[in-house]
Amino acid sequence: MAKSYQKLRDKMSTQAQTTAHKKMLQMLAEIPLQDLRQAKHLSQERLAEILATKQANVSRMER
């Protein structure tokens, strides 16, 4: 049976956890906004509501 990520992470040293967290944040920062939005199954309209802006602004940010 596969181990959960939480159990594997708990076995990592604090330094390894910190390194993994920093790498995860870096990778997220490099993912285009459109890909993140689609992964969360959000429309541009819904994301605009969350960000208190207009759909056209979300469209511009994704370009």
C-alpha positions, 0 to 999 in steps of 0.5 A: 500500500502506498504511503501518504505524503503526510507520513513521508513528510513527517519522516523528513528532517526539518531542513529537508521539509523547509527545502521542499517547501521553498521549492514548491513555492518557487514552482507555483510561482512559475506556473501561469495564472491560467493553468492555476485557475483551470486546475482549481476549476475556476472561470475567469468570471469567478476568479475576478469575483474573488479578486474583486476585479473585472473579468477583463482584468483577469484575461489581461493578466493571463496573457 
